[in-house]
Amino acid sequence: KDAKVKVLGYASPEGKAEFNQKLSEMRAAKVADYLTKRGVRINSWQGQGVNPVTGRAAIVKTLQ
């Protein structure tokens, strides 16, 4: 419960850049909402657009 995290959302490279940016933002927001409802303090969340390495993902980073 005392964890502070940052959530980064990503989309795969298929599709248009605008759509992928919005999709990555929605993905990060959903994960942040899920964690917040379970008592995790979210420091920030943001969509990062396309990441060909991670593809469709949300990455949660623990902050110090």
Secondary structure as a PSIPRED ss2 file (coil, helix, strand):
# PSIPRED VFORMAT (PSIPRED V4.0)

   1 K C   1.000  0.000  0.000
   2 D C   1.000  0.000  0.000
   3 A C   1.000  0.000  0.000
   4 K E   0.000  0.000  1.000
   5 V E   0.000  0.000  1.000
   6 K E   0.000  0.000  1.000
   7 V E   0.000  0.000  1.000
   8 L E   0.000  0.000  1.000
   9 G E   0.000  0.000  1.000
  10 Y E   0.000  0.000  1.000
  11 A E   0.000  0.000  1.000
  12 S C   1.000  0.000  0.000
  13 P C   1.000  0.000  0.000
  14 E C   1.000  0.000  0.000
  15 G C   1.000  0.000  0.000
  16 K C   1.000  0.000  0.000
  17 A H   0.000  1.000  0.000
  18 E H   0.000  1.000  0.000
  19 F H   0.000  1.000  0.000
  20 N H   0.000  1.000  0.000
  21 Q H   0.000  1.000  0.000
  22 K H   0.000  1.000  0.000
  23 L H   0.000  1.000  0.000
  24 S H   0.000  1.000  0.000
  25 E H   0.000  1.000  0.000
  26 M H   0.000  1.000  0.000
  27 R H   0.000  1.000  0.000
  28 A H   0.000  1.000  0.000
  29 A H   0.000  1.000  0.000
  30 K H   0.000  1.000  0.000
  31 V H   0.000  1.000  0.000
  32 A H   0.000  1.000  0.000
  33 D H   0.000  1.000  0.000
  34 Y H   0.000  1.000  0.000
  35 L H   0.000  1.000  0.000
  36 T H   0.000  1.000  0.000
  37 K C   1.000  0.000  0.000
  38 R C   1.000  0.000  0.000
  39 G C   1.000  0.000  0.000
  40 V C   1.000  0.000  0.000
  41 R E   0.000  0.000  1.000
  42 I E   0.000  0.000  1.000
  43 N E   0.000  0.000  1.000
  44 S E   0.000  0.000  1.000
  45 W E   0.000  0.000  1.000
  46 Q E   0.000  0.000  1.000
  47 G E   0.000  0.000  1.000
  48 Q E   0.000  0.000  1.000
  49 G E   0.000  0.000  1.000
  50 V E   0.000  0.000  1.000
  51 N C   1.000  0.000  0.000
  52 P C   1.000  0.000  0.000
  53 V C   1.000  0.000  0.000
  54 T C   1.000  0.000  0.000
  55 G C   1.000  0.000  0.000
  56 R C   1.000  0.000  0.000
  57 A E   0.000  0.000  1.000
  58 A E   0.000  0.000  1.000
  59 I E   0.000  0.000  1.000
  60 V E   0.000  0.000  1.000
  61 K E   0.000  0.000  1.000
  62 T E   0.000  0.000  1.000
  63 L C   1.000  0.000  0.000
  64 Q C   1.000  0.000  0.000
